[in-house]
Amino acid sequence: MENRAGYKKTELGWIPEEWDLLKLKNIIELMTDYVANGSFKALREHITVHDNDNYAIFVRLFDLRIGLGHSKQKYVDKISYDFLSKSNLYGNEILMANIGANVGEVFLMPLIDKPATIAPNMIIIKPSKNSVDNKYLFLFFKSDFGIMELNKIIAGSGHPKINKTELKTVNIILPPLPEQQKIASILTTVDDKISSIEAQIQQTEQLKKGLMAKLLTEGIGHTEFKDTEIGRIPESWEVKILIDAAEKISDGIHTTPKYCPDTEYYFINGNNLSKGNIVIDEKTKCVSRSEFLKHKKELNLYTILLSINGTIGNLAFYNNEKVILGKSASYIILSKHIDKQYVYYLLQTDKIQKYFLLEVTGTTIKNLSIKSIKNCKIPLPPLPEQQQIASILSSVDDKLDVLQSKKTSYSTLKKGLMAKLLTGQMRVKI
């Protein structure tokens, strides 16, 4: 039998000898859910967004995800707050979704200066103050160990749920309180860095949106404008339909090719197109070379791919990938005097995305026709200005790529730290 000096073997693996593996029921002061002295139906009429009745915040999963106090925040009056007294919140509780698609999702209730009460479909967990750090327990639930323990008790597939009685039986790795607090502090520091990067990403995306709205309608340095069927544009620009800027617009094959395992030739559809790239993963089907040659389209480096079935508007550049296109992927082979990056950004604008949505057919599965794509009206500057506009927007995308890469790096760091800190493989100094 394997032995590790200073460690003991538990259901969740090796942990330091002085640490505990305890059931959740042994380390909590309170576990409850939406509790009232009556039914939710009786309360519903008291839920409001009116300022004169907003005595207490009505905390839903939606609010926890985007931050309390947003413009669509709901409130309850004093009568309802008292009605819900057994499930009121004061800050720093652990809140867990206990039913539906988000079952097991956890949040740490922020400290608040206003009364608050919990909405249905969540469980409140208050750990013992003298032995458990709230942040540590919250982070444990978000770790691979916590997720594994919760997955053991989730019941049902169509409408999954967590039962409070079962939840009390999950295993928790518990270091001494000072070590919990230090672990939580380290991981919170990494979380804060990730949050800071996410804020920068959001700001940069807003910058890009603003630049697109301005550059793709006003251009660069123009003083003279004209009114057109697509709005006000610079005097020197033209309005064209997309087919006039392209050599060919069509879609992929409307049959299913013969698949085979592990080749360099792939069959892709609209869901393989994302943020300028053709995404090939373990789910992407392969075809033989003969099948590829049979069905391939004569694409070139002036080609943009556009999803047109199901999800509408995903975009990717074609870069000589060995792929067959399915019917949900259309292709636009642009003329050589058109900048493909300019058109790529143009197809992302709200105006053109709205045009696509107005043109789709079908109720269950949306479909955008090739005819609608060909007839899409676009503003067209001279080529040098197309290139300038594309260059500016591309530089913003480059910044977004750098920020996304940083976020991925810190997320990977956090995952590794959690695995080591929560098992004592890496010990902290107290």
C-alpha positions in Angstrom: 0.0 0.0 0.0 1.3 3.4 -0.9 2.4 5.7 1.9 3.1 9.4 1.8 4.9 11.0 4.8 2.7 13.6 6.4 -0.4 12.7 4.3 -3.4 10.4 4.6 -5.5 8.7 1.9 -9.2 9.8 1.7 -12.1 9.4 -0.6 -10.9 12.5 -2.4 -7.3 11.5 -2.6 -4.2 12.3 -0.4 -4.5 15.2 2.0 -2.2 16.4 4.9 -2.7 14.4 8.1 -3.8 17.4 10.1 -6.6 18.2 7.6 -10.1 16.8 7.8 -12.5 15.3 5.2 -15.9 16.1 6.6 -19.5 15.9 5.4 -21.1 19.3 4.6 -23.7 18.7 7.4 -20.9 18.8 10.0 -19.5 22.2 9.0 -22.6 24.3 8.5 -24.9 26.4 10.7 -27.7 26.7 8.3 -28.9 25.2 5.0 -32.2 26.4 3.6 -34.0 27.3 0.4 -36.9 29.6 -0.6 -39.0 29.4 2.6 -42.1 31.4 3.3 -45.1 31.2 5.5 -47.3 30.7 2.4 -47.0 30.0 -1.3 -44.9 31.8 -4.0 -48.2 32.4 -5.8 -49.4 34.6 -2.9 -46.1 36.6 -3.1 -45.9 37.1 -6.8 -48.1 40.2 -6.8 -45.7 41.9 -4.4 -42.6 41.6 -6.6 -42.0 45.0 -8.1 -39.5 47.2 -9.8 -41.1 50.4 -8.5 -38.8 52.7 -6.4 -41.5 53.3 -3.8 -41.8 49.6 -3.0 -38.2 48.5 -3.3 -37.6 47.7 0.4 -35.6 44.5 -0.2 -33.6 43.1 -3.2 -35.2 40.0 -4.7 -32.1 38.0 -5.5 -32.3 35.7 -8.5 -29.6 33.7 -10.4 -29.7 36.3 -13.2 -28.9 39.1 -10.7 -26.0 37.2 -9.2 -24.5 36.6 -12.6 -24.5 40.2 -13.8 -24.3 42.0 -10.4 -26.9 43.2 -8.0 -28.6 46.6 -8.6 -28.8 46.5 -12.4 -31.6 48.2 -14.3 -33.8 45.1 -14.3 -33.3 44.3 -10.7 -36.5 43.2 -8.9 -37.5 44.1 -5.3 -40.1 43.1 -2.7 -41.9 45.3 -0.2 -41.6 45.1 3.6 -44.6 42.8 3.8 -43.0 40.3 1.4 -39.6 40.6 3.1 -41.2 39.6 6.4 -43.2 36.9 4.6 -39.8 35.5 3.5 -38.0 35.9 6.8 -36.6 32.4 6.8 -34.8 32.9 3.5 -33.5 36.5 3.9 -29.9 37.3 3.1 -27.4 39.5 4.9 -24.2 39.0 2.8 -21.5 36.4 2.5 -23.8 33.4 2.2 -23.1 30.7 -0.3 -26.0 30.4 -2.8 -26.4 27.3 -5.0 -28.8 26.7 -7.8 -30.6 23.5 -6.9 -32.8 22.8 -9.9 -32.8 23.2 -13.7 -30.0 23.6 -16.3 -27.8 25.5 -13.9 -28.0 23.1 -11.1 -24.9 23.2 -8.9 -23.9 26.7 -9.9 -22.6 28.5 -6.9 -22.2 32.2 -5.9 -20.9 34.1 -2.8 -23.5 36.6 -1.8 -21.9 40.1 -1.8 -22.0 42.3 1.3 -24.9 44.6 1.0 -26.3 47.8 2.6 -29.9 46.9 1.9 -32.2 44.1 3.0 -32.3 41.1 0.5 -34.2 37.8 0.1 -33.6 34.8 -2.1 -35.7 33.8 -5.1 -36.9 30.2 -5.7 -34.5 27.5 -7.1 -31.6 28.3 -4.8 -30.2 26.9 -1.6 -28.6 29.1 1.1 -25.5 27.6 2.9 -24.1 29.3 6.0 -20.9 27.5 7.2 -19.9 27.4 10.9 -18.1 30.7 11.6 -15.6 29.3 14.0 -14.2 26.5 11.7 -15.0 27.4 8.1 -14.1 30.3 5.9 -17.0 31.2 3.6 -14.7 32.0 0.6 -12.8 28.8 1.0 -16.0 26.7 1.0 -17.3 28.7 -2.0 -14.0 28.0 -3.9 -14.1 24.4 -2.9 -17.6 24.0 -4.5 -16.2 25.6 -7.7 -13.1 23.3 -7.8 -13.0 19.9 -9.6 -13.4 18.2 -6.2 -16.6 20.2 -5.4 -18.0 19.6 -8.9 -17.3 15.9 -8.7 -19.1 15.7 -5.3 -22.1 17.6 -6.5 -22.4 15.5 -9.7 -22.8 12.4 -7.4 -26.0 13.8 -6.0 -27.6 15.5 -8.9 -30.8 13.6 -9.7 -32.8 13.6 -13.0 -31.7 14.3 -16.5 -34.5 16.2 -18.1 -35.0 18.5 -15.1 -32.0 17.9 -12.8 -32.1 18.9 -9.2 -30.2 18.8 -5.9 -31.9 17.6 -2.7 -30.9 19.4 0.5 -30.6 16.1 2.4 -28.3 14.7 -0.2 -26.3 17.9 -0.4 -25.5 17.6 3.3 -23.7 14.3 2.6 -21.1 15.7 0.1 -17.4 15.5 1.2 -15.5 18.7 1.9 -11.7 18.9 2.3 -11.1 21.1 5.3 -7.7 22.5 6.4 -7.4 24.4 9.7 -9.2 27.8 9.5 -6.0 30.0 9.1 -4.9 27.8 6.2 -8.4 28.0 4.6 -8.2 31.8 4.8 -4.8 31.9 3.2 -5.8 29.6 0.4 -8.9 31.6 -0.2 -6.9 34.8 -0.2 -4.4 33.5 -2.9 -7.2 32.2 -5.1 -9.2 35.4 -4.7 -6.2 37.4 -5.8 -6.1 35.3 -9.1 -9.8 35.7 -9.4 -9.5 39.5 -9.1 -6.9 39.5 -11.8 -9.2 37.5 -14.1 -12.0 39.9 -13.3 -9.8 42.9 -14.2 -8.9 41.3 -17.5 -12.6 40.6 -18.2 -13.4 44.3 -17.5 -10.7 45.2 -20.0 -12.1 42.8 -22.6 -15.6 44.3 -22.1 -14.2 47.9 -22.5 -12.3 46.9 -25.6 -15.3 45.2 -27.1 -17.3 48.4 -26.5 -14.5 50.4 -28.1 -14.7 48.1 -31.1 -18.4 48.4 -31.4 -18.2 52.2 -31.3 -15.4 52.3 -33.9 -17.3 49.9 -36.2 -20.4 52.1 -35.9 -18.4 55.2 -36.8 -15.9 54.0 -39.3 -18.3 51.8 -41.4 -20.7 54.7 -41.8 -18.6 57.9 -41.7 -15.2 56.6 -42.9 -12.0 58.4 -42.2 -11.7 62.2 -42.5 -14.7 62.9 -44.6 -16.5 66.3 -44.6 -19.1 65.7 -47.4 -21.9 63.1 -47.1 -24.9 62.0 -48.9 -28.2 60.3 -48.0 -28.7 56.8 -49.5 -31.1 53.9 -49.1 -28.8 52.5 -46.4 -28.3 55.8 -44.6 -25.9 58.7 -44.6 -22.4 57.8 -46.0 -19.4 59.8 -47.4 -19.9 61.4 -50.8 -17.1 59.3 -52.4 -18.5 56.0 -51.2 -20.9 53.7 -53.3 -23.8 51.5 -52.3 -23.5 48.0 -53.8 -25.3 44.7 -53.3 -22.9 42.1 -52.0 -22.8 40.0 -55.1 -21.5 43.1 -57.0 -18.4 43.0 -54.8 -18.0 39.2 -55.2 -17.0 36.7 -57.8 -19.3 34.0 -56.4 -21.7 33.5 -53.4 -23.0 30.0 -52.7 -23.3 27.4 -50.0 -22.0 23.9 -49.3 -23.3 20.5 -50.2 -26.9 19.5 -49.4 -26.0 15.8 -48.9 -24.1 14.0 -46.2 -20.7 12.8 -47.3 -19.2 9.4 -46.4 -17.2 9.8 -43.2 -14.0 8.0 -42.3 -11.7 8.2 -39.2 -8.6 10.3 -38.8 -7.8 12.0 -42.0 -6.6 15.6 -42.8 -9.9 16.3 -44.7 -12.9 17.6 -42.7 -16.6 18.2 -43.2 -17.6 21.5 -41.6 -20.9 23.4 -41.1 -21.9 26.8 -39.7 -21.1 25.8 -36.1 -17.4 25.4 -37.1 -17.2 29.1 -37.9 -16.1 31.4 -35.0 -14.5 34.8 -34.8 -12.8 34.7 -38.1 -11.6 31.1 -37.8 -12.6 27.6 -38.9 -12.7 25.6 -35.7 -11.9 21.9 -36.0 -12.2 19.8 -32.9 -12.6 16.2 -31.8 -16.3 16.3 -32.9 -15.5 17.4 -36.5 -16.1 14.6 -38.9 -13.4 13.4 -41.3 -13.7 12.3 -44.9 -11.4 10.5 -47.3 -9.3 12.3 -50.0 -11.6 11.0 -52.7 -14.7 12.3 -50.9 -12.9 15.6 -50.4 -12.0 15.9 -54.1 -15.6 15.0 -55.0 -17.3 17.7 -52.9 -14.8 20.5 -52.4 -15.6 24.0 -53.5 -13.0 26.1 -55.4 -12.3 28.5 -52.6 -9.4 31.0 -52.4 -7.8 33.5 -50.0 -10.4 36.1 -50.9 -13.1 33.9 -49.3 -15.3 34.6 -46.3 -17.5 31.8 -44.8 -20.9 32.7 -43.3 -23.2 30.5 -41.2 -26.7 30.5 -42.7 -28.7 27.7 -41.0 -29.5 27.4 -37.3 -27.1 30.0 -36.0 -27.0 32.9 -38.4 -24.0 35.2 -39.0 -20.9 33.3 -37.7 -17.9 34.3 -39.8 -14.5 32.8 -40.7 -11.8 33.4 -43.3 -10.8 30.6 -45.5 -7.1 29.9 -45.3 -6.5 26.8 -47.5 -8.0 24.4 -45.0 -8.9 21.0 -46.5 -12.6 21.1 -45.8 -15.9 20.3 -47.4 -18.7 22.7 -46.6 -22.1 21.6 -45.5 -25.3 23.4 -46.4 -25.2 25.6 -43.2 -22.0 27.2 -44.4 -22.1 29.7 -47.2 -19.1 31.1 -49.0 -18.4 34.6 -50.4 -15.5 34.8 -52.8 -14.8 38.5 -53.0 -13.5 40.3 -56.0 -9.8 41.1 -55.9 -10.4 44.9 -55.6 -12.3 44.3 -52.3 -10.6 44.0 -48.9 -11.9 40.9 -47.3 -11.3 42.2 -43.7 -13.4 45.2 -44.5 -16.3 43.0 -45.6 -15.7 40.7 -42.6 -16.2 43.7 -40.2 -19.1 45.0 -42.3 -21.0 41.7 -42.0 -20.7 42.0 -38.2 -22.5 45.4 -38.0 -25.9 45.6 -36.3 -27.4 46.9 -39.5 -26.4 43.9 -41.6 -27.1 41.4 -38.8 -30.6 42.8 -38.5 -31.0 42.5 -42.2 -30.1 38.9 -42.1 -32.5 38.2 -39.2 -35.3 39.9 -41.2 -34.6 37.7 -44.2 -34.4 34.3 -42.4 -37.2 31.8 -43.0 -38.2 28.9 -40.8 -39.5 28.9 -37.2 -37.7 26.0 -35.5 -34.5 26.2 -37.5 -33.7 29.5 -39.1 -32.3 29.6 -42.6 -30.8 32.5 -44.6 -31.0 32.2 -48.4 -28.2 32.7 -50.8 -30.4 35.2 -52.6 -30.7 37.3 -49.5 -26.9 37.3 -49.0 -26.4 38.3 -52.6 -28.9 41.2 -52.3 -27.4 42.5 -49.1 -26.7 46.3 -49.6 -23.3 47.4 -48.4 -21.4 50.8 -48.2 -18.2 50.5 -50.3 -15.3 53.0 -50.0 -12.4 53.0 -52.4 -10.0 50.1 -51.7 -7.3 52.2 -49.8 -9.9 53.4 -47.3 -11.4 49.9 -47.0 -7.9 48.8 -46.0 -7.4 51.6 -43.5 -10.7 50.9 -41.8 -9.9 47.2 -41.7 -6.5 47.9 -40.2 -7.9 50.0 -37.4 -10.5 47.4 -36.4 -8.0 44.6 -36.8 -5.7 46.3 -34.3 -8.5 46.3 -31.8 -9.1 42.6 -32.5 -5.4 42.0 -31.9 -5.7 43.6 -28.5 -8.8 41.5 -27.7 -6.8 38.4 -28.6 -4.0 39.4 -26.2 -6.5 39.9 -23.4 -8.2 36.6 -24.1 -4.9 34.9 -24.0 -4.1 36.5 -20.7 -7.4 35.5 -19.3 -6.9 31.9 -20.4 -3.4 31.8 -18.8 -4.7 33.1 -15.5 -7.7 30.7 -15.6 -5.2 27.8 -16.2 -3.1 29.1 -13.4 -6.1 29.2 -11.0 -7.1 25.6 -12.0 -3.6 24.3 -11.2 -3.4 26.2 -8.0 -6.8 25.0 -6.8 -5.8 21.4 -7.5 -2.6 21.8 -5.4 -3.8 24.1 -2.7 -7.1 22.3 -1.9 -5.2 18.9 -1.5 -2.2 20.3 0.4 0.2 19.4 -2.4 1.2 23.0 -2.1 1.2 24.3 1.5 0.8 28.0 2.4 2.7 29.8 5.1 0.6 31.0 8.0 
